[in-house]
Amino acid sequence: MTKTRDLADLGGGFIQAGTGAVQRTVESKLQDVVSVKDFGAVGNGVADDTAAIQAAINANNTVLFPNGTYVVTTLSGLSNSNWIANGNVVLQRKASSSTSDPIVRFSSKTNFTIEGSIIFDGNKASQSNPANNLEIIACSGFKILEITSKNAKESGGYGCGIVINSGTGSSTQTANLIENCTFIDNDVDGIFIQKDFYTSIVNCLSEGNGNDGLQVSDLVLPPVANVTNFMRVDGNRFLNNTRNGFNFLGFYVDSSSTFGWQVPASRFIQISNNTCYNNGKYGGVWQGQHGIISGNIFYLNGSTSGVGGGVTANCSYSSIIGNTFIGNNNFQFDAGGSYALQIADNYFRSGGLKDNTSCVEINVGGTQESTVTGNHIVNKVNVDCEGIKAIAIEGATQTNPFNQYGLDLLISNNYIDLNTRSNTKGIIVTSGYRNITVQNNVVMVAGAGNTEYLLESETVITSNNIIGSSFTGVRSMMAVPSASNTIVPDSGDVFRVTGNTNITNIFTVSANSYNGKVRSVVIANQGSGYTQSNPPSVSFSGGGGTGAAGFAQVSIDGKVVGVVMTNYGSNYTSAPTVSITGGTGIGATGTALVGCNNSDGRTITLFFEQALNLLTGGNIGIPTTKTLAANTALKFISVYGGWYILSS
């Protein structure tokens, strides 16, 4: 029954019904087109049209679907084929299907196209057996254009709008395209990709799916690198999905958690110009290598139960540039455990319908060799916010950390506008983070209890940071009250000293907080064989003080990577001995750090509003008492924890 015809013979007024790119494509295919109705397909939404449609597919490369609802079980696609819609076409999975086969499967095929207003309807309300709607297995050179896939039934790994697996693009060097498509109300993912190269997903809508809008993963143990490379995800909308908008999963840990970049399944990925709105966990997840996330909007993602946020990116050699993050819950951008990551020129604004009790705008805990530059952060809602936060060891939980500590971080040229909450902080670097440079940042304070800079690392370099004030009528130079132990912020260059109390010591906020206390433990040997379910105990002895306590952080590979201090103790004059004992492993050792000298090499200028004395016996490097007249300015430099006068 194969016929050679032009479009006038196809019926249904195709020229009038076709639109846009689909019409132009079909108009170029004037020969060798068959209609499924020529082979007996009815399209009345009742009769089973599987056999008739399959006969048409087998008979000719280009198959036309006239307007109608076609009930089918499973259709098998062929290489070098074109499926084209004429009008509104529905391919509906037969009710009460006895198998878990998809509506359409292409297996080991090349160079095929599905285009036009074809709705693939999984008909999940009428199913007991699960299935995906479309499956493309071991294929390359395909195009899926302007279709809709909805209502796929979930169970046992099924339930996706479209599944692409084991693509052959890496060997054929041919590209795949999913463009202008809609994936809605599927029980699991709108789009699921496992092992594929050179696929672009462009201008699609993936909304209301039971898991992710787009998931790209290869969940096997041990994990395998480089199975999904050279993808482009551009101009899509990932909206109202139960879990994540887009989700590139990396190192697979167990049945419930995934994180890390050490074995990157995905590399060379461009994710740009997408809108991710109101997804239940994260707007986006990037756990790969050599990726760029740029020009996207992440709005109101995350849950009020403390899960998710705008983006999590446990990645390496990647750039997060020029994105907008608004009102995402918990974390606007969480980059914990990343390596060689650039976070630049993004805009962050907390607040919106999902305000929680706290929000971290940029988390770079446990990152190595990374930069945070040129970002604009605005905290203007009534929740506690932290602008840029860098803790030493990061992980899924404190007892499930990444096996790396924070190292070599540049935080520069960021602008942070704080709200009036007393627990709101600008830039935070916790104890144990190594080799930090914090320079040329501006933190605008709005409340008396704001912490502009909290830099607890002893290997921090600070310069040219500004503490501004949005208080009406208050001078921009920050006030520091005079006291026997005068406390200056952890960063900043010029301060005015109020009051006339004589000064014996000058401490930074962090140095004062950890004076005589065990600040942290440096792990000298991580040991081996430990488990998270039965971690070793940590104890402290000696050093002249009492009360220090903590617990070990054990990584997934059985190493002690850090100690979480639960009590810093008091009155320590030297480092106590740290004992790491018990558990299932051996060999872990650590060294306690007492106090916090985070000011070596730093210069500050103090303007004394009233007359007072600088006294000897403390950490101010003067041989005798120095009397200062009112309105005196002195410049100091910190060396080995002491402060020495450079000029007046």
N, C-alpha and C positions, 0 to 999 in steps of 0.2 A: 504493500500500500504506500510505499514511498513515492512522493510526488515532487517534481521540480516545478515550482510556481513562483510568481512574484507576489508582492504584498496584497495586491487587489484580490487575490484568490483566497486569502486567509480568513476572511470573515471578521465580523465584530468591529469593523471600522478602526483597524489598528492605527492608522496614521493619526486619527483624531485622539485615540486613547493614549498613545504613547507620549511620554514627556521627556524633555531634557536630553541628557546623555543617552538614556536608553533608546529613545526614538531615533536619535542620530545613528546609534550603533546598529539598530535593526534595519534602518533604511539602507545601510551599506551591505546588508546580507540579503540581497534580492533573490538569490538562487538557493536551492537545496534546503528549504525550510519545510518542516512538517509540523502539523498541529497534533497534539495528543488526542484531540477529538476524532481525527482521521483513523485512529486505532481503537476507537470505541470508548474512550474516557467520557464520562457523563458530566462530572463536575456539579452534581446537585446536592452535595453534602450528605448523601445517604449511601449511594452505591460505592462499593470498593473498587477504586480505579487503579489499583496497583499494577495489575497485569497489563492493562492497556497502556499506561504511561511508560512502563518499562519497555514494552515493545517499541514505542516511539523512540525512546532513548537509544535502543539498540539499533534502530533502523537508520538513523541519520545524525549527523554532527550537530545540527541546529534544530532545537525543539521549541515550539511555541506553545505556551499555556494560555488559552483564551480565558476570559473572565469566568470565575466559578470557584466553588469549594470542592476540592478533590480529596476524598478519603483514601488514605494509603496505609500500608504497613511499612515496608522498607523499599526504597528505590536505590539502585546502584548506578553511580555516575561513571562516565567513560572519559578517557583522554581526548583532548582536542574537541571537546563538545561545548555547546552554548545553549543555556536554558534561558528563555526570554518570556517575560510576562506581557500579555496583551490585556490591559485592564487590571482589575483587582482580583488577585489569585490567592487562594488559600490551599496549602497542602497540609491537611489535618491528619494527625495520627489517629488511626482507627481506635474507637473506644474499646476498653477492656482488652487491649492488645496482650497476646499470650507470651510475648518475648520482650526483651529489653533492647531490641534493635532500634536504631534511630529512624527518623523519617527519611533521611538521605544519608548515604555513605559513599564517599569517594575513597578508594583504597588503592595505593600505588599507581596513581594517575598523574598526568601532567597536562598543563595548558588547557584548563577548562574555565568557563565563566557561568555564573548565575547572576542574572540581573533583572531589575524591575520590581514591581509591586507584588512580590511573592511573600506571603505570610506563612512561615513554618510554625504551625500551632501544635504543641505537644499535648493539648487536650487533657491536662493533668487532672482535672476534676473527674474525668471519666476513666481513670487508669488505676490499676492496682500495681502493675509492674512499672518500674522506673525506666527512663531512657533519656538520652540526649536528643536534641532535635537534628543537628547536622554534625557529622563526623568526617573529618578530612585527615586521613591516615597515610603517612609515607608518600606525600604528594608534593608537587612544586609547580610554579607557574600558574597559579589560579587567581581568579578575581571573583569576589563576592560583592555585588553592588546593589544598593538601594533595597535590600530585602529586610524583612522583620522576622525575628525568631522569638517566640514567647511560650510560656506555659509548659516548660519541660518539667517532667516529674522526677523527684529526688528519691534516691536510696542507693547505698552501696557504690558511691562514686559516679552515679549518673545524675542527670538533672540540669545540664548546661544548655544554653542557647546554641553554642557552637563549640566544638572541640577540634583542635588542631594538634596532631601528635606525630612525632618521628618524621618531620618534614625532610625532604631530600634536597632542599635548596643549597645546603653547604657543598654538595657535590655537583649539582647542575648549574649553580651560580645564576639561578633565575629568581625573580622577585614575585612576591604574593601581595595582594591588595584586598583589604576589607574597607569599603568606603560607603559613606552615607547610609549605613545600616542601623537598625534599631533592635536592641536586645532587652526585653522587658519581662518582668514577672516570672522568670525562671527560678526554680527552686534552689539551684546552686549558683553557678557563675553565669554571667551573660556570655563572656568569652573565656575559654580556657585553652591555654597553649602550653604544650609540653614538647620540647625538642623541635625547634624550627628556626630557620635562618631567613633573613631578607623579607620579613613580613611587615607591611605598613598597615596601621589601623587609623583611619582618617575620617574625621567629621561624623563619627557615629554617636548614637545615644545608647547608653547602657544604664537602665534605671529599674529600681525596685526588685533587684534579684536577691535571692536568699543568702548569697555569700558575697562574692566580689563582682564588681562590674567587669573587670578584666583581671584574670589571674594567669601569671606566667611562672611555672614551677616544674621541678622535676624531683618529687619527694621520694628519694631513694637513699638508702644507707649502704655503703658510704656514699657521700655526695659526689656528684660528677660535675666537673667544670666544663664551660663552653658548649652547652647544648642548645642555647637559645641566644643567638647573636644577631647584631645588625638589624634591630627593629626600630621602627618609627611609630610613635603614638602621638598623634597631632590633631588638635582641634576637636577633641571628643568631649562629650558630657557624661560624667559618671555621677549619677544622682540617686540618693535615697536607697543605696544598697545596704543590706543588713550589716556587712562587715566593711570591706574596703572599696574605695573607688577603683584604683588600679593597684596591683599587688605583684611585684617581682620578688619572689621568695628566693632566699639564698641558702646558707648552710642549714641543713635539716637536723634538728636535735632530737626530738622525740615526737610522740603522737600529738602533743598539744602546743609545742612552741617551736618557732623558727626564727633564727637570727644569724647575722654574721655575713662576712664577705670572704672568709678565708678560702672557700672553694666556690668561686662565682659561677653559678649556672648561666648567668646572663652577662654579656659584655657588649660594649659599643651600642648603647641604646639611647635614643633621643626621645624625650618625653616633653612635649612643648604645647603651649596654647590650649590646654585642656581646662575644663571647669569641673571641679570636684566638690559637690555640695551635699551636706547632710547625710554622709555615709556613717554607719554606726560605729566603726572603729577608726580607721585612718582614711583621709582623703586619698593618700598614696603611700605605697611602700616600695622602696628601692634598696635591694640587697644584692647589688652586683658590682661590676667593675667597668670603668671607662664609660660612665653614663653622664648625660646632661639633662637636668630638669630646669626648664626655662619658660618664663612667660605664662605660667599656669595660675589659676585662681583656686585657692583652697578655702572654703567658706563653711563654717558651722559643722565641721566633722567632729567625731568623737562622741563619747557618751558621758552622761552626768555621774556614772558609777566609777569614774576614774580610769577609763580605758580609752586609748587612742588619742587622736588629735589630727592635725593637718597632714604632716608627712613624717614617717620614720624612714631613715636612710642609713642603715648599717652597711656601709659600702666602702669602696676604695677608688682612688684616681677618678673622682667624679666632681661635677660642678653643679651647684644649686644657685641659679642666677636669675634675678629679675622676676621672681614670683611674688604673688600677693597672698598673705595669710590673714584671714579675718575671722575672729570669733570661734576658732577651733578650741575644743575643750581639752584640758590637761596639758598637752604639748602642742604648740603651734608647729614647731619643727624639732624633731628628735633625731640627732645624728650620733647617738651613743655608740662607741666602739668602732668608729670609722677610721679610715687611713687615707692620708693624702686627699682630703676633701676641701673644696673651695665653696664657701657660703658667702655670696656677694650680692649687694645691691637689691636685696629683697625688702618688701614692706610688710610689717607685722602690726596688726591692731587687735588687741584683746577685746572681748565683749561681744554681745549678741544674744541670741535666744538660748544658747547653751552655757551661759556663765556658770562656772563651778566655783568652789572655794579657793582654788589656786590655779595658776597657769604659768608654765615655763615657755617663754617665747622661742629661745634657741638653746637646745641642750647639746653640748659637745663633750659630755663626760666620756673619759676613756679614749678620746680620739688621739691620733698620732700624726704629726707633720701636716697639720691642717691650718686653714686660715678662715677668720670670720671678719669680713671687711665691708664697709660701706652700707650696712643695713640700717633701716629706719624702723624703730620700735616705738609704739605708742601704747601705754597702759592708761586708759582713761575710764575704766569701769571699777565698780566697788568690789573687787576681788584681789587677793594677794597675788602679785605677779613677780616673776623673776625674768630679767631681760636676757642676759647671756650667762649660762650656767655650765661650768666645767668641773665635774667631780672626777676624782682620780681614777676610780674603777667603776665601770658601767656594765649593766647587764639587764636581762629580762626582769630579775629581782635582785635584791642585795645578796641573796644566797645562791644566785645563778649567774655569775658574772662572766663577761668576756675575759679571755686569757690575755689581757693586755692592760697596761696602765697608761694614763694620760701623759703625753710627751710632745714637746715642740709644737706649741700653739701660738698663733699670732691673732690677737684681737685688736683691730685698729679701725679708726675712722667711722665708727658706728655712732648713731644718734639715738639716745634712749630717753623717752619722756615718761616719767613715773607718775603714778596716781598718788593719792593722799594716804593710802593704807600704810600702817606702821611696819608691816612685814614685807612690803614691796622692796625689791632690791634691783640694782642696775646690772653690774657685772660681778659674778661670783666665781672664784677659783678656789677649790677646796684643798685641804692639806694632802700632800702626796703627788699632786700634779707637777710635772717637772718641765722646766725650761719654757716659761710663758713670757710673751711680750705683750703688754697692754699699753697702747699708745694712741694719742690723737683722738680719743673718744670723748663724746659729750654726754653727760648724764644730767638731765634736768630734774631736780627734786621738786616735789609738790607738797610733801608732808614732813613734819618735824621728825618723825621716826624712820624716814627712808634711809636705807643703806645704799649709798651710791656705788661704792666699790668694796668688795670683801675678797681680799687676795691672800689666802692662807698659805700659798706656796712660798717656800724660801728661795726658789729659783725663778723669781718673777722680776722682769724689767719693766718699769713704768716710766712714761715720759709724756708730757704735754697733754695729759688728760684734764678735762674740764668738768667741774661741778657747777652747774648753773642752778638758778632758782626761779621758780615761777610764782613765789610768794609776792603779792602786791606790796610795793613799797619797801621791800627788803633789798639791801645791797647785794650785788652779785658775788662779792668776795665772801667765802664761807666762814662762819664764826666758829672758833674753837675756844671753849672756856679754859681759863688758866686754872691749874691745879698742881699739887705736888707731882702727880703723874699726869701730865698733860697728854691727851689722846688726840692724835691727828688721823684723818681718814687714811685708808690703805693706798689711796692714789690721789693725785692732785698736786699742784705746784705752789699755790699761794693761798695763805689763810690769814685771817685776822684773829688775834688773841684777845679775848675780852676778859675783864676782871683784873685784879692786882695781886692774886695769890702767887707766892714765890714757886718756882718750878725747879724740881730736882731731876726728873726724868721726862723724856719725850718718847712715847710709845705710839705705834700704829694701833688701829683697832684690833687687828689680829694678834699682834704681839702682846697686847694687854689681855686679850681673852685667854691666851694659852700660857700666860706667865705661871711657871711652876706646875704645868700640867703636861700630861703625855698627849701630844697632838695627834700622832699617828704611829704606825709601824711600817717600816720598810722591809719587804720580804727579800731576804738575801738568798734563800734557796727555796724554791716552790715545792720541793719534794715530789712524791708520786704515790699513786694508789689510794688517794683519799676519795671519799664519796660525799655527796651533798646530803644524803640521808643520815649519815653518821660522821659529821665533821669533827676534827680535833678540837680540843679546848685550848684556850689562850689564857695565860696568867702572867703577872708582873711581880717582880721582887726587887728590893733594894732601891737605890736612887734617892733615899731620904724622904720620900713621900708615901702617900697611901691612896687607895681607892681606885686606881686605874683598872679598867675592865674592858673586854671586847670579845668578839667572836670571829672565827675564821671565815673567809670567803673562799669557797671551793668551786673551781671551774668545772665545766662538763667533762674535761679530760683528766680530772682527778688531781689537780694541782691547787695548792694554796696560793692564791694570787693577791690576797690582802687581808686586812683585819678591820672590821667595823668597830669603832670605839663606842661603847655604851656608857662609859664613865671616864672622863679625862683625869680623874684624881686631883690631888693638890699637894703643894709644898715640895715638889720634886726639885732637887738641886742638881741632879745628874740623871743620866738615862738609866732607868731600871732594866734589869734583865728580862727578856721575853722568852717564855717557854711555850712551845706549841706541841702538845702531847695528846696521845690517844687517837681515836678514830681508826680507820682501816689502813692508813698510809704511813709512810716514813719520810724523814729527811727535811721537813720544812723548818726553816729558821727565820728569825726576824730581829730587827733592831728598832728600839723605841726612839722616837724623836720628842724631846722636851722643849717646850716653848716654841716661838715662831719669830724668826728674824727675817722678815720679808721686805727689809728696807735697804739692804746693802747697795751702795752706789746711787741711791736716790737723793735728789736735792729738793729742798723746799725753802720757801721764803715765808717767814712769819712777821706779821705787822702787829706790834704790841700797842694796843690802844691806851693802856694805862702804864704807869711806872711800876716796875717789879724787879725782883732779883732772880738770876739764874744761879743755882746753888751747886756746889761740888758734892761729891759722894754718890752721885747717880751716874747716868749714862751720857751726860753732857760733858764734852771734852774741854773743860776749862780748868786751869790750875787753882784759881781762886774765885770767889763769888764775883759775878758780873752784874753791876747795877745798870738797869735800862731806864731811860727816861720815857715818858709818854710819847707815842707816835714814832717809835724806833722800829726800823725794819732790819732783820738779820736773815742772811741766807745760810742754810745748814746743808751738810752732806753727811750721809750715814755710812759708817765704816764698821764692820763687825758688830753691829748692833748699837754702837755709840753714835752720837751726833756731834759734829764739829763745825765751828763757825767758819764759813768761807769769806764772807764780806758783810759789811754793814753800810 
